[in-house]
């Protein structure tokens, strides 16, 4: 028998034939999904913290580079005046 959209090889069973899944399996699946969700939340939190630290590091790096360029410019200007 073909599927609902005419796909060959896909069988459709009447609803009466569907297997009953024991309640324990649903409970076990829910527990696993809760654990996975908790792990994902933890990873997302760590990612947010790392992202914030990276932004701080980048900003600090920009400041240091700017100060270094200003010192170089001041040093070059001083040498030009002395020459």
Secondary structure as UniProt FT lines:
FT   TURN            4..5
FT   TURN            8..9
FT   HELIX           15..17
FT   HELIX           23..82
//
